[in-house]
Amino acid sequence: MATFVRERPAYLFRQGRPVVPQFEVDEALYRRYDPRHRQGHRLLPAALSPFPLSVNRGGRFSRPEDVLFPDKFDWGIASFKVKDVPEWLAPDSGEPDRYDFRLRHTPKEDNYAHSEVCSFKNGCFDRNVNPQKTVRKQFRLILSEKIVLVR
């Protein structure tokens, strides 16, 4: 049986283009998801892990289906807007920690659109530190209610 290989479109390659740190509030973001994380017309919050949350920028950067490269063509595509990302959350426990959520354009050589939703604990970013469990749960629940399933 022959295997069909899809070629990554040329526009996805970085080709020396710079990081674009500014995001528009209505800018579309795309994320692929495992079909097991879909329930009816809703994406389950579990599909929004881990941190940093990997996404593709839409508009002039990519198309929704580009999140399926290199090999997830049987997965689904979810979309949300920059303004849908909570600005900050704090643990329910009353602890003084605050988690801010910011988008960072983090292009890869084969995916110029690649970006991340990052969490900053008390203003500091550490790729190896996740928000507390209750904060992660709040974040996933809030964002999952805003998401539109593209496919």
N, C-alpha and C positions, 0 to 999 in steps of 0.2 A: 504494500500500500504506500503510495507516494505521500510525503508530508509537504504541506503547503507552508512556505516560509514567507512571512510578510516583511517587507522592507520598511525600515523606519524612514519617514519622509525627510527630505533634505532640510526643510525649514526648522526641524526640531534640533538639529545640531548647533552647538554654540558658535562655532566658527569665529572665535575672538570677540564676540559681542559682550558688552559690559553688563554688570549686575545693575538692575533697575530697582533701587530700594523703595521707591514710592509705589503704593498700591491705591487704586481708586476704591471708594467705599462700595460702589456697585459692580466692581470687577468680579467676574465669575471665576470660581475655583473648581477644579475637578479632582475626583478621587475614585480609584477603582475599588470595587468591593467584591468579596467572595459571595456568590449567590446564596450561600447558607445564612448570610447576615441580612437577608431581606425577609420581611414579613408583610405580605400583601403589597401595598404601595408605600411601605415605610422601611427605612433603613434602621436596623437595630443599633443601639448605641455601641455595642461591642465592635462594630466595624470601624470605630473612630479611635483606634489605638495603633501603635504606641506613640508616645511623644519623643521627639518632635513629630507632628503629623505631616506626612508627605502628601503634597498636592501638586497639581499643575495649574499654572495661571492660564486663563482663557484669553479671549480677545486676540490681540496681535501676536500672542505667544504660542498658543496651541488650540487644538480642537478637542472636544470631549473624548473622542476615541483614542487620542494619543496617550492617555493614561494606561492603555492596555498593553503597550510595548514593554518588554520584548516578547512576552509569552503568555499573557493572560486574556486572550481574545474571547474566552467563554465567560469572563467575569462581567459584572455590571458596572455602570458608571453613575456616580452621584455628583451633584452640583450644589454649591452654595455660594453666597456672596461674601466678600470681605466683611461687610457690615454685620453678617450673621455670627461672626466669631466673637464670643464674649470678651470684653475689654479686660476684665479681671474678675477673680473669684477668691473667696476666703473660705477656709475650712468651717464647717458647722460647729466645731468644737469650741469656738471662741478663741482659738489660738491667734496670736498676732500676725502670723504669716499671711502674706498676700501673694497671689499668683496673677501676673499680667500675661496676656496672650498677644503675641505679635507675629506678624507675617514677615518672613525673610525670603528674598529671592536668592535661592541657592542653586544656580544652574549647574548642570552636569555637562560634560562634553557631548554626550549623545541626547541630552534633553535640556535645552535652554529654558524651557518653561518651568522646570522643577523649582518648587518653593516649599517652605515648611511653616507650619503653625508651631511656634515655639513658646514654651512657658518660661517665665522669669520669676524666680522666687525672691521676693523682697528686692526686686530690681536687678537681680543677677541671673545670667543665663549659664547653665551647665548642661551640656548635652546628656550627661549621665545621671541627671537628677530629674525624676518625674514629680509632678505635683502629688500631693497626698491623695490617697484613695478616694476620699469623699469629694475632693475637688475634681479629680478625673471623672468621677461619676456625674457630677453636676455638669461639667463641660460637655461630656458626650451626650447627655440627655438634652441639654439646651440646643446643641448644634444638630442633633438628629431630628429635632422638630422643625428645623428650617430647611433641611435638605430636600432637594427634588431629585427623584430618580430619573436619569436621562435614558438609561437602558438597563 
